[in-house]
């Protein structure tokens, strides 16, 4: 999941060197935390959250294919 989110985020931001992705395992599943440059936050979220929702959909599909339950993508400040 980490590689997928990194690839997607670096494709849309202006500062790809500032993209950081971390997987945090938990008892309910895995949380993937995405950090980007503050000026790229709006690009990653998108208009009305459409971009981040598309990222979340892709992560959910990839998790289902890899049979990983409950993978959640969060954008962190």
Secondary structure, DSSP 8 states (H G I E B T S, - for coil): -HHHHHHHHHHH-S-GGG-EEEEEE-SS-EEEEEE--GGGHHHHH-GGGHHHHHHHHHHHHHHHHTT---EEEEE--
